[in-house]
Amino acid sequence: MGFEVKHQPTAWDSIIPSLLAKKIDMVYSGMTITPERQGKANFSIPYWEIGVAVCVLENSDLNIISALTGKYIVGTQRGTDTQIWAETNLVEPGILKKDNLKLYESYSLALKDLANGRIDVAMAD
């Protein structure tokens, strides 16, 4: 095809800014198409559907309902659909205090903090 592919790992919240700054030519990860993102970048036909996982420790008394009541510390990856969902559906209506939503550079760091007892709930998409 006449071009060389170079993979460039990029922090999630800098993917679209990197694309707009022409530091990268395309994104081929599980990026959800949103109206805001469509205003900044062109998208292919969707090829993947994804859901949200709400994770608690196996020995926890929490379930999906009680885990998101606002009494607990919830962790998720910065710049993701899960962050947007948590802010829109938990923080903005006052269910979860803003200080109780902890943002991470990756889901694996949120899961590590969950395993080590630093947060009560990890959310991932």
N, C-alpha and C positions, 0 to 999 in steps of 0.2 A: 504494500500500500504506500510505501514511500515515507514512512515516518517511524520514529522509535518511541516506544512507550516507556516512560519513566514514572514509577510509582512514587508519590510524595505523601507520606503520612502527614495528616494535618489535624490540628485540634478541632473538635466538632464546631465550636462557636466561631471559628475563623474560616470555615469552608467557603461560605458565600462571599465574605469579604476578599478571600484569596482569589476566587473566581472573577470577581468584579475588577480586581487589581491586576488581572492577567498573570498572576503568579502560578496559576494552574489552568489547564484547558478544559477539564471536565471533572465531574464528580460521579463516581460509580459506587456509591454506598446506599444504604437504606434510608434515603432522605424522603420524608413525607412531603407530598405536594400540598402546599398551602397557598392561599391567595397572596399573602405577603411575599413568599418565596417566588411565586410566579411573576410578581412584579419586578423581580431582580434577575431571574435566570429562566432559561428555556428548559423544559422538561420533556423526556420521552413519554411514550405511552406507559402508564403504570405497569409494573411487572411483579409486584409483591404487595401483599397485605400483611399488616402486622398489628398485634394487639399490645396491651400493657400488662406487665406482670407486677403484682404487689407482693413483695417478699418479706416474711418475718421469720424469726428463728423457729426451728422445729418445736422446741419446748415452750414457745410463747403461747399465752392465752389469747393473743390477738387474732382476729380474722379480718377479712377484707373490709367489713363495715367498721368494726371497732378500731382498726389500725388507722383509719383516716378521719377519726372524730376530732382531731385537733389537739389532743392531750399529748401526743407523741412527736418525736423528731423524725421527720421524713427526709430521706436522701434520694437524689436523682442526679443524672448527668446534666450539666449546664448546656443550654442551647438546644435541647431536644424537645420533642412533642410532649414528653412526660413532664418536663418543667413547665411548659405552656399550660398543660392540662391542670397541673397542681396549682399554679398561680391563679388560673381562671376559675377553677371549681372549688378550691380549698382556701386559698389566701384572700382573694378579692371578696368573697362572701363572708369572710371572718370566721370560717370554720377552723382554719389553721393559722396560727400567728406566723408572720413573715420570718421571724427568727427561728421558727421550728421547721423551716424548709431549708435544708442544707444542700448546696450545689457542689458537684464534683466534676473534675475533668474527665472522668470515665465512670461507667457503671461499675467496673471492677473495684474501684476505690470505695464506692458506696457500699458494695457487698462486703468488702473487707471491714469497713466500719460497723456494719450490721453484725458481722460475725464476732467482732471485738466489743460489742455492747455500747458503741459510741452513738449509734442511732437505733431507733426502734423499728423502722420500716424502710425498705429500699424499693424504689419503683423504677422499672425499666421498660423501654419500648423496643 
